[in-house]
Amino acid sequence: MNELSRAERREFLRSAAVAGGGLILSVALPGANRWSAAADAAAAGAVPADSSINAFVKIGTDGTVTLVMHKSEMGQGVYTGLAQLLGEELNCDLGCMRIETAPVAAIYNHPVIPFQFTGGSMSIASCWTSLRVAGATARTMLIQAAANRWQVGADLCRAERAMVFGPGDLKATFGQLAAAAGRLPPPDPGRIQLKPQNEFVLIGKPLKRIEGMQKVNGSGEFGLDVRRPGMLRAVLARPPALGATPKGIDDTAARAVRGVIKVVPLSAGIAVVAKNTYAARKGRDALVIEWQAAPGPVPDTERMRADYHKLSLTEASLIARNDGDVASALRSGSAKHLEAFYEVPYLSHAAMEPLNCVADCRADRCDVWTGTQMQSPDRAAAASVAGLPPEKVFIHTTLLGGGFGRRASASSDFVREAVELSKKLKAPVQIVWTREDDMNGGWYRPQWTNRLRASIGTDGKPLAWHHTVVGQSIMAGSIMQSMVKDGLDPSSVEGGAEMPYAVPNVRVDLHTTTAPVRVQWWRSVGHSNTAFAVEGFIDECAAAAGIDPIEYRRSLLGNEHPRHRAVLDLLARESGWGQLLPRGRARGIAIHESFGSVVGEVVEMSMQEGLPRVHRVVAVIDCGIAVNPQMIAAQLESAINYGLSAALYGEITFVEGKPQQANFDAYPVVRINEAPMVEAHIIPSTQPPSGVGEPGLPPIAPALCNAIFALTQKRVRRLPLIRGGQFTA
């Protein structure tokens, strides 16, 4: 048997039944691979250990194989990757498979984190074994059904291309066997055999997206596409400053707009309800509202920067790592001492599809249609607002036009307000957020300041390393609150606490701040900050030692981090590191581990008209077995351009509590003419898959800034690089 013991396999096999003449197979999904400080905290007891999710495989009499999908498709290719896992062991290609989005149920919960969601680059890894077992179980039952029909031994039958073949000319389609297979008891776990990797025919292949044609021809349904009978539309007037509340409202002009039906106060703002979105928006803009400022201090970016810097100079009591005697080593008179401050701003998620939600709340039932990453929490929130038991609330997950963590809302804000409005209207309603609503919606990646100090010995290697992080906690007060242990949020220091370089004295500590600004996970979470700080500062150490940046990293990795070394070696070779570049160009490197994967990136850039221009990025990833190399390359390209947008332009700033960026004119993203050529390389591996969607992001900012130093001898330690059209080094 491969990978699972007999007892473990038995846990997968829950039931098999006939429904509509076909086979329905329920398969429990036990614990998955774990990675990152946050997941380790969960595994250590931050969440209940008895969490499990179930996937259902349906085979219809027409031969269609249905995978009931418990993960959200937001462009990352999860529909395709998970279908490959199932199809590999079932022995059917993706052409005969379809996706049916799952309802919310405990059987679909993540195996470690006890609710149904998509995030943390976990989807493929958490389903790696379980969905293959699901396919192998269904295959075994179909083969047994065929053997019974033909009165031959099951060992004389085989499944191929959605058919079962027996001795001689005997053959039958999965559809012809589905009903009989559905009447069989689940097979003994000992009979479930998974393929060895050298027999894979789907896993490892760059297959096209299973939902791709739906997106091309427009038949795929995103949240904005949802239409329900009698559905009204609404747009909200939201607070212009954090914490502001309406003091007085004049809705006369709004109600006079053609198509406007009524104006409704909600917890989140003032809703203008209309027959169409245009009228709702026009009516919203016609509202005259006097806003009452929030009591107490209001966030101001420059004031917060000064406060964070001052706090970083004080001793932190939250200690994430403490090896050796850092204080003594930093006082060494014979060593060279370095100190630097790295800063990153608040960031918006800025998904291309703004937030939206349709709710139909009735006395005995509530239906919600939206692109969500958080099915279980959203159902609980909707039930709370509707005043119904959770089993009376139904979440219909659509395709997502980008997520990046914003649609994994810690508060279910966009769901709550839609249910609240529908309940008041006693009618289905769609709330649409404008781009400005979305960008000023008040949920951001935190602003962080990092203070780093190091002492360098006579051989150029660090003797001591002290990293202090200052910023808000993402997990505190969220559904992941239990991950915060003794006041320390592991997501604030992830990537810093696990810094891989061999330094005898290391201390990583944390000052957790509070602010009215609401924060939540953003693509790669804390790694987006710590990689910038760690990989920038290690480059400073290399420069101080007068050693090549790649050779310096390699010397500090030793033999304890073979994956990092393999990534570095391939990266150096594929990027042409050390080879002469055209005049005015330079390279920079960064390498970082996150979500179980190691990614290294080399940026090739120049300065054009005083601004940095990235021409080429070479990326190498070790993410275990590459289930779909094409999707992995696409995710690296996506993460690099998303991260590059943040590094060059991205920031949300506050003046007296008001966010200063509201649309892409003030919050630019990399345009197609700015996008670099990206070359993606995957380290061959036989290990189970690890994360892909996020790990490509953390190295891009430090690699770019390290390249800028190589070209200009100027260190950039604050992001973004471009403010007001000017390079801010």
C-alpha positions in Angstrom: 0.0 0.0 0.0 1.1 3.5 -0.8 1.3 6.3 1.8 -1.7 5.3 4.0 -2.0 2.5 6.6 -5.0 0.2 6.5 -6.5 2.1 9.5 -6.0 5.4 7.8 -7.6 4.2 4.6 -10.6 3.0 6.5 -11.2 6.6 7.7 -11.6 7.7 4.1 -14.4 5.3 3.3 -17.6 6.5 4.8 -20.4 5.5 2.5 -21.5 4.6 -1.0 -25.1 4.9 -2.2 -27.3 5.0 -5.3 -28.8 8.3 -6.1 -30.5 9.0 -9.4 -29.2 5.8 -10.8 -25.5 6.8 -10.3 -22.7 6.3 -7.8 -22.2 8.8 -5.0 -19.1 8.3 -3.0 -18.4 10.1 0.3 -14.8 10.3 1.3 -13.4 11.8 4.5 -10.3 13.9 4.2 -8.0 13.6 7.2 -5.0 15.7 8.1 -2.9 17.4 5.5 0.7 18.7 5.3 1.2 21.6 7.6 3.5 24.6 7.1 4.2 28.1 8.3 4.2 29.3 11.9 0.5 29.8 11.8 -0.3 26.3 10.7 2.2 24.9 13.2 0.4 26.8 15.9 -2.9 25.3 14.8 -1.4 21.8 14.8 -0.1 22.4 18.3 -3.6 22.9 19.7 -4.8 26.3 18.5 -7.8 24.6 16.9 -9.6 21.4 17.7 -7.9 18.2 16.5 -11.1 16.5 15.4 -11.5 18.6 12.2 -12.2 16.8 9.0 -13.6 17.5 5.5 -15.4 15.2 3.1 -15.3 15.3 -0.7 -18.1 13.7 -2.7 -17.5 12.0 -6.0 -20.6 11.4 -8.2 -20.7 9.3 -11.3 -23.8 9.6 -13.4 -25.4 7.0 -15.7 -24.2 9.2 -18.6 -20.6 8.7 -17.5 -20.2 12.2 -16.2 -17.9 12.4 -13.2 -18.8 15.2 -10.8 -16.3 16.5 -8.3 -18.2 18.4 -5.6 -15.8 21.3 -5.1 -15.3 22.6 -1.6 -12.6 25.1 -2.7 -13.1 28.5 -4.3 -11.8 29.2 -7.8 -10.3 32.7 -7.9 -8.0 32.3 -10.9 -5.4 30.0 -9.2 -6.5 26.9 -11.0 -7.8 24.9 -8.0 -10.7 23.4 -10.0 -8.2 21.9 -12.5 -5.6 20.8 -10.0 -8.0 19.0 -7.7 -9.7 17.4 -10.7 -6.3 16.1 -11.8 -5.9 14.4 -8.4 -9.3 12.7 -8.6 -9.0 11.8 -12.3 -5.5 10.3 -11.9 -6.7 7.5 -9.6 -10.2 7.2 -11.1 -8.6 6.8 -14.6 -10.6 9.4 -16.4 -9.5 12.5 -18.1 -10.8 16.0 -17.4 -13.0 15.9 -20.5 -15.6 13.8 -18.7 -15.5 15.7 -15.5 -17.6 18.6 -14.2 -17.4 20.7 -11.1 -20.3 21.3 -8.7 -19.7 23.8 -5.9 -20.2 22.3 -2.5 -22.7 23.5 0.1 -21.5 24.5 3.5 -21.1 21.5 5.8 -18.7 20.3 8.4 -17.7 17.4 6.2 -16.0 20.0 3.9 -14.0 21.6 6.7 -10.2 21.8 6.3 -8.5 19.0 8.1 -6.5 21.2 10.4 -8.5 24.5 10.6 -12.1 23.6 11.5 -14.1 25.4 8.9 -14.6 25.5 5.1 -12.4 28.0 3.4 -9.9 28.6 0.6 -6.6 30.3 1.5 -3.1 29.8 2.8 -2.0 28.1 -0.4 -3.4 24.9 1.1 -5.9 23.5 -1.4 -3.7 21.1 -3.4 -1.6 20.0 -0.4 -4.6 19.4 1.9 -6.3 17.2 -0.7 -3.2 15.5 -2.1 -3.8 12.1 -0.6 -7.6 12.2 0.1 -8.8 13.0 -3.4 -6.6 10.4 -4.9 -8.0 7.9 -2.5 -11.5 9.0 -3.5 -10.6 8.3 -7.1 -9.0 4.9 -6.3 -12.0 3.9 -4.2 -14.5 4.7 -6.9 -12.3 2.9 -9.5 -12.2 -0.2 -7.3 -16.0 -0.2 -6.9 -16.5 0.2 -10.7 -14.1 -2.6 -11.4 -15.9 -4.8 -8.9 -19.3 -4.0 -10.5 -17.9 -4.9 -13.9 -16.4 -8.2 -12.6 -19.8 -9.1 -11.0 -21.6 -8.4 -14.3 -19.2 -10.5 -16.3 -18.8 -13.1 -13.6 -15.0 -12.9 -13.7 -12.4 -12.0 -11.1 -11.8 -8.3 -10.4 -8.1 -8.9 -10.9 -8.9 -9.6 -14.6 -10.4 -6.2 -15.1 -8.9 -2.7 -15.4 -10.1 0.8 -15.6 -8.9 3.1 -18.4 -10.3 6.3 -20.0 -13.5 6.2 -18.0 -14.2 2.6 -19.0 -13.6 -0.8 -17.4 -12.1 -3.5 -19.6 -12.3 -7.2 -18.9 -11.1 -10.4 -20.6 -11.4 -10.6 -24.3 -13.7 -7.9 -25.7 -15.6 -7.2 -22.5 -15.9 -3.5 -21.7 -18.3 -1.1 -20.1 -18.4 2.7 -19.5 -18.4 4.1 -16.0 -21.9 5.3 -16.7 -23.1 1.8 -17.5 -21.6 0.5 -14.2 -22.4 3.5 -11.9 -25.8 2.1 -10.6 -24.4 -1.3 -9.9 -21.3 0.2 -8.3 -23.5 2.4 -6.1 -25.1 -0.7 -4.6 -21.8 -2.2 -3.5 -20.5 -1.8 0.0 -17.3 0.3 0.3 -14.3 -1.8 -0.5 -12.0 -3.0 2.3 -9.3 -0.3 2.8 -6.6 -2.9 2.1 -7.8 -3.1 -1.5 -7.3 0.6 -2.2 -4.0 1.0 -4.0 -2.7 4.3 -5.1 -0.5 4.6 -8.2 3.2 4.9 -7.9 4.4 8.3 -9.2 6.0 6.7 -12.3 2.6 5.7 -13.5 1.0 9.2 -13.3 -0.7 10.3 -16.5 -2.5 13.4 -15.3 -0.5 14.6 -12.3 2.5 16.5 -13.5 0.9 17.5 -16.9 0.3 21.1 -17.9 -3.5 20.6 -18.6 -5.7 23.5 -19.5 -8.2 24.9 -17.1 -11.3 22.9 -16.6 -13.4 26.1 -16.3 -11.4 28.1 -18.9 -14.0 27.9 -21.6 -16.8 29.1 -19.3 -14.7 32.2 -18.6 -14.1 32.7 -22.4 -17.7 32.3 -23.5 -19.2 34.1 -20.5 -21.2 31.2 -19.1 -19.1 31.1 -15.9 -20.9 32.9 -13.1 -19.1 35.4 -11.0 -20.8 37.3 -8.1 -21.6 40.3 -10.3 -23.4 38.0 -12.8 -25.9 36.7 -10.3 -29.5 37.4 -11.2 -32.5 36.3 -9.1 -36.3 36.8 -9.7 -37.4 40.1 -8.3 -33.8 41.1 -7.3 -33.2 44.7 -6.4 -29.8 46.5 -6.5 -28.1 48.6 -3.8 -25.1 50.8 -3.4 -24.0 52.0 0.1 -22.8 55.4 1.2 -19.9 54.4 3.5 -18.0 56.4 6.1 -15.4 58.7 4.5 -13.1 58.3 7.5 -12.5 55.3 9.7 -15.1 54.9 12.4 -17.2 57.9 11.2 -21.0 57.5 11.7 -23.9 59.4 10.0 -25.1 62.3 12.1 -27.7 63.7 9.7 -29.1 62.5 6.3 -30.9 64.3 3.6 -32.1 61.8 1.0 -34.5 64.1 -0.9 -32.3 64.2 -4.0 -31.5 60.5 -3.8 -35.1 59.5 -3.8 -35.8 61.7 -6.8 -33.4 59.8 -9.0 -35.3 57.7 -11.5 -35.2 54.0 -10.6 -34.5 54.6 -6.9 -37.0 52.8 -4.6 -35.9 53.6 -1.1 -33.1 54.7 1.2 -32.3 52.3 4.0 -29.9 52.8 7.0 -27.7 49.8 7.7 -25.0 49.0 10.2 -22.3 49.5 7.5 -23.7 52.8 6.0 -26.7 54.1 4.1 -28.1 51.9 1.3 -29.8 53.3 -1.7 -32.0 50.6 -3.2 -33.0 50.8 -6.9 -34.1 48.8 -9.9 -30.6 48.8 -11.3 -27.1 49.5 -10.2 -26.7 52.7 -12.1 -29.7 54.3 -10.4 -28.5 53.0 -7.0 -25.1 54.5 -7.5 -26.5 57.8 -8.8 -28.9 58.0 -5.9 -26.1 57.2 -3.5 -24.0 60.0 -4.9 -27.0 62.4 -4.4 -27.2 61.7 -0.7 -26.3 64.6 1.6 -24.8 63.2 4.8 -23.3 64.9 7.8 -20.7 62.5 9.2 -19.7 62.4 12.9 -16.0 61.7 13.4 -15.0 58.7 15.5 -14.0 59.5 19.1 -10.4 59.3 20.1 -7.2 59.4 18.0 -7.5 58.8 14.3 -4.8 57.1 12.2 -2.3 59.3 10.4 0.4 57.6 8.3 3.3 59.9 9.1 2.5 60.0 12.8 2.2 56.2 12.8 5.6 55.8 11.1 7.3 57.9 13.7 5.6 56.0 16.5 6.6 52.7 15.0 10.2 53.8 14.6 10.4 54.9 18.2 8.8 51.7 19.4 11.3 49.6 17.4 14.1 51.1 19.5 12.6 49.7 22.7 12.9 46.2 24.1 10.1 43.9 22.9 8.6 41.4 25.3 7.0 39.1 22.7 9.9 36.8 21.7 9.5 34.5 18.7 13.1 33.2 18.6 16.0 33.6 21.0 19.2 31.6 20.2 22.4 32.3 22.0 23.3 35.6 23.5 22.4 38.3 21.0 23.0 41.3 23.3 26.6 40.2 24.1 27.4 39.4 20.5 26.1 42.8 19.3 28.5 44.5 21.8 31.5 42.7 20.4 34.2 45.3 19.9 36.0 43.3 17.1 32.9 42.9 14.9 31.5 45.2 12.3 28.0 46.4 13.3 25.1 47.1 10.9 21.7 48.5 11.6 18.8 49.2 9.3 15.0 50.0 9.3 12.7 48.4 6.7 9.1 49.7 6.3 6.1 48.6 4.4 2.7 50.4 4.2 -0.9 49.4 4.5 -2.0 47.7 1.3 -5.4 47.2 -0.4 -6.2 43.8 -1.9 -7.5 45.5 -5.1 -9.1 42.5 -6.7 -10.3 43.2 -10.3 -13.9 42.2 -9.3 -15.0 44.6 -6.6 -16.9 43.1 -3.7 -20.5 42.2 -4.2 -23.2 39.9 -2.6 -26.7 38.8 -3.3 -28.9 37.8 -0.4 -32.5 36.5 -0.3 -33.5 36.5 3.4 -37.0 35.1 4.1 -38.7 34.0 7.3 -37.6 30.4 7.1 -34.6 30.4 4.8 -31.7 32.6 3.7 -29.7 32.2 0.4 -26.5 34.0 -0.3 -24.7 34.1 -3.7 -21.2 35.5 -3.6 -17.6 34.9 -4.5 -16.3 33.9 -1.0 -13.2 32.3 0.4 -14.8 31.7 3.7 -18.0 29.6 3.4 -18.4 28.5 7.0 -17.8 31.8 8.7 -20.0 33.6 6.1 -22.8 31.1 6.8 -22.5 31.7 10.5 -22.5 35.5 10.0 -25.5 35.3 7.7 -27.4 33.1 10.2 -26.7 35.6 13.0 -28.0 38.5 11.0 -31.0 36.6 9.6 -31.9 35.2 13.0 -32.0 31.7 11.6 -30.2 28.4 12.5 -27.1 27.8 10.3 -28.8 24.9 8.6 -31.4 27.3 7.1 -28.7 29.4 5.5 -27.3 28.4 2.1 -24.1 29.8 0.6 -23.8 29.5 -3.2 -20.2 30.1 -4.1 -19.6 31.7 -7.5 -16.3 32.2 -9.4 -14.2 34.9 -7.8 -12.7 37.7 -9.8 -9.6 37.7 -7.5 -9.5 37.2 -3.8 -6.0 37.7 -2.3 -7.5 37.3 1.2 -10.1 40.1 1.0 -12.8 37.6 0.2 -11.7 35.6 3.2 -13.3 38.4 5.3 -12.6 38.1 9.0 -15.9 39.8 9.7 -17.9 38.6 6.7 -18.7 42.3 6.2 -20.0 42.1 2.6 -22.2 39.1 3.4 -23.6 40.6 6.6 -24.7 43.9 5.0 -26.5 42.1 2.1 -28.4 39.8 4.5 -29.3 42.7 6.7 -30.7 44.7 3.8 -32.6 41.8 2.3 -34.1 41.1 5.7 -35.3 44.7 5.9 -36.6 44.7 2.3 -38.1 41.2 2.4 -36.8 40.8 -1.1 -33.6 39.5 -2.8 -31.0 42.3 -3.3 -27.6 42.6 -4.7 -25.2 45.0 -3.1 -22.4 46.2 -5.4 -19.3 47.9 -4.0 -17.7 50.5 -6.3 -14.0 50.5 -6.8 -13.7 53.3 -4.3 -15.9 51.5 -1.8 -13.7 48.4 -2.2 -10.4 50.2 -1.8 -11.6 52.4 1.1 -13.4 49.5 2.7 -11.2 49.5 5.8 -9.5 46.0 5.6 -5.8 46.1 4.7 -2.5 44.4 4.9 -0.8 45.9 8.0 1.8 48.6 8.0 5.0 47.3 9.5 8.4 48.6 10.6 11.4 46.3 11.0 14.5 47.2 12.9 17.4 44.9 12.1 20.9 44.8 13.7 23.8 42.5 13.0 27.4 42.1 14.0 29.8 40.8 11.3 32.9 38.7 12.2 36.3 38.9 10.5 35.2 36.1 8.1 32.3 38.3 6.9 29.7 36.0 8.5 27.1 37.3 11.0 27.8 36.6 14.6 24.5 38.1 15.8 21.2 38.9 14.2 18.4 40.9 15.9 15.1 41.5 14.1 12.3 43.5 15.8 8.9 43.7 14.1 6.4 46.5 14.9 2.8 46.3 13.6 -0.8 45.2 14.1 -1.9 41.6 14.6 -3.9 40.1 11.8 -5.1 37.1 13.8 -6.1 38.9 17.0 -9.8 39.2 17.2 -10.4 37.2 14.1 -11.7 33.7 13.5 -8.0 32.6 13.9 -7.6 34.2 17.3 -6.6 30.9 18.8 -3.3 31.0 16.9 -2.2 33.9 19.0 -0.2 32.4 21.9 0.8 34.4 24.9 0.1 37.6 22.9 2.4 36.6 20.0 0.7 36.4 16.6 2.8 34.0 14.5 1.8 35.6 11.3 3.5 38.9 12.3 6.9 37.2 12.5 6.5 34.3 10.1 9.5 34.1 7.7 11.6 36.2 10.2 11.4 33.7 13.1 12.3 30.9 10.7 15.2 32.8 9.0 17.3 30.0 7.5 20.8 31.5 7.7 23.3 30.0 10.1 23.9 32.7 12.7 24.9 31.6 16.2 23.0 34.3 18.0 19.5 35.2 16.8 16.7 37.1 18.4 13.3 37.8 16.7 10.8 39.8 18.7 7.6 41.7 18.3 5.8 44.9 19.3 2.1 44.4 18.5 0.3 47.7 18.0 -3.3 48.7 17.9 -5.0 51.2 15.6 -8.5 51.9 14.3 -7.4 50.5 10.9 -8.8 47.0 10.4 -6.3 44.6 9.0 -6.5 41.1 7.6 -4.5 38.6 5.6 -3.2 39.7 2.2 -1.4 37.5 -0.3 1.4 35.8 1.6 0.4 37.5 4.9 3.4 38.3 7.1 5.9 36.9 4.7 5.3 40.0 2.4 7.0 42.0 5.2 9.6 39.7 6.7 11.0 38.6 3.3 11.6 42.3 2.4 13.4 42.9 5.7 15.4 39.7 6.0 16.5 39.4 2.4 17.3 43.1 2.1 19.4 43.0 5.3 21.2 39.8 4.5 22.2 41.5 1.2 23.5 44.4 3.3 25.6 41.9 5.3 27.0 40.4 2.1 27.9 43.8 0.8 29.6 44.7 4.1 31.6 41.5 3.9 32.5 42.1 0.2 31.1 38.7 -0.8 28.9 37.9 -3.8 25.2 37.8 -2.7 24.5 34.3 -3.9 27.8 32.9 -2.5 27.1 34.6 0.8 23.7 33.0 1.1 25.0 29.7 0.1 27.7 29.8 2.7 25.2 30.6 5.4 22.8 27.8 4.4 25.3 25.0 4.8 23.9 21.5 4.5 20.9 22.0 6.7 18.8 23.6 4.0 19.2 21.4 0.9 16.1 22.8 -0.7 17.3 26.4 -0.4 20.7 25.4 -1.9 19.1 23.6 -4.8 16.9 26.6 -5.5 19.9 28.9 -5.3 22.0 26.7 -7.7 19.3 26.5 -10.3 18.6 30.2 -10.0 22.2 31.2 -10.5 22.4 29.0 -13.6 19.2 30.0 -15.2 19.5 33.7 -14.5 23.1 33.9 -15.8 24.2 35.2 -12.5 27.8 36.6 -12.8 27.5 37.0 -16.5 28.0 40.5 -18.0 24.9 42.5 -18.5 24.3 45.4 -20.9 25.5 48.8 -19.5 23.0 50.3 -17.1 21.5 47.0 -15.9 21.9 45.0 -12.7 20.7 41.9 -11.0 19.4 41.4 -7.5 18.4 38.2 -5.7 16.1 37.1 -2.9 15.1 33.6 -1.6 12.4 32.9 0.9 10.4 29.9 2.2 6.7 30.3 2.8 3.7 27.9 2.9 6.0 24.9 2.6 7.7 26.1 -0.6 11.0 27.6 -1.3 11.2 30.3 -4.0 14.2 32.2 -5.3 14.0 35.1 -7.7 16.5 37.1 -9.6 15.5 40.5 -10.9 17.2 42.2 -13.9 16.4 45.9 -14.0 17.6 49.4 -15.1 16.8 53.0 -14.3 14.8 54.7 -17.0 14.0 58.4 -16.7 14.8 58.2 -13.1 12.5 55.3 -12.3 13.2 51.6 -11.8 12.2 49.4 -14.7 12.2 45.6 -14.3 13.0 43.8 -17.5 13.3 40.1 -16.5 12.5 38.0 -13.5 13.8 34.4 -13.2 12.0 32.4 -10.6 12.7 29.0 -9.2 10.3 27.1 -6.9 10.5 23.9 -4.9 6.9 23.1 -4.2 7.0 19.3 -4.0 5.3 17.4 -6.8 4.2 19.8 -9.5 0.6 18.7 -10.0 0.1 21.1 -13.0 3.3 22.9 -14.1 1.4 25.3 -16.2 -0.7 26.5 -13.3 2.4 26.8 -11.1 4.1 29.0 -13.7 1.0 31.1 -14.0 0.9 31.5 -10.2 4.5 32.6 -10.1 3.9 35.1 -12.9 0.8 36.4 -11.0 2.5 36.6 -7.6 5.5 38.4 -9.1 3.4 41.0 -10.9 1.1 41.5 -7.9 4.1 41.8 -5.6 5.9 44.1 -8.1 2.8 46.4 -8.2 3.0 46.7 -4.4 6.7 47.2 -4.3 6.6 49.9 -7.0 3.4 51.7 -6.2 1.2 50.2 -3.5 0.3 52.0 -0.4 -2.8 53.1 1.5 -2.0 56.3 3.5 -4.2 58.1 6.1 -4.6 61.7 6.9 -6.8 62.4 9.9 -8.4 59.0 9.5 -9.2 59.3 5.8 -7.6 56.9 3.3 -6.0 58.9 0.5 -6.1 56.3 -2.3 -9.5 55.3 -3.8 -8.9 54.0 -7.3 -6.1 52.9 -9.6 -5.2 56.5 -10.5 -3.8 56.8 -7.0 -3.1 53.1 -6.4 -1.5 52.0 -9.6 -0.7 48.4 -10.6 1.8 47.2 -13.1 0.4 47.6 -16.6 1.1 45.2 -19.4 3.8 47.5 -20.9 5.6 47.5 -17.5 5.3 43.7 -16.8 8.6 41.9 -17.0 9.4 38.7 -18.8 9.0 36.0 -16.2 10.9 32.7 -16.5 9.5 30.0 -14.1 11.5 26.9 -13.2 10.3 24.1 -11.0 12.6 21.9 -9.0 11.8 18.2 -9.7 10.5 16.5 -6.5 8.8 13.4 -5.3 7.6 15.0 -2.1 3.9 15.9 -1.5 2.8 19.2 -2.9 3.2 22.4 -0.9 1.9 26.0 -1.5 2.0 27.8 -4.8 -0.4 30.7 -4.9 1.5 32.9 -2.4 5.2 31.9 -2.2 6.1 33.7 -5.4 5.3 37.1 -3.9 7.7 37.6 -0.9 11.0 37.5 -2.8 10.1 40.1 -5.5 10.4 43.3 -3.5 13.8 42.5 -1.9 15.2 41.1 -5.1 14.3 44.4 -6.9 15.7 46.5 -4.1 18.9 44.5 -4.0 19.2 45.0 -7.8 18.8 48.7 -7.3 21.6 48.7 -4.8 23.8 46.7 -7.2 23.2 49.4 -9.9 23.1 52.6 -7.9 24.8 51.7 -4.5 21.7 53.1 -2.8 19.7 51.0 -0.4 15.9 51.2 -0.5 14.4 50.2 2.8 10.9 51.7 2.5 8.1 50.7 0.1 6.7 51.6 -2.3 9.6 52.8 -4.4 7.6 55.3 -6.4 5.4 58.0 -4.8 3.8 60.8 -6.7 5.6 59.6 -9.8 9.1 60.0 -8.2 11.6 57.4 -7.2 11.9 57.7 -3.4 15.3 56.0 -2.6 
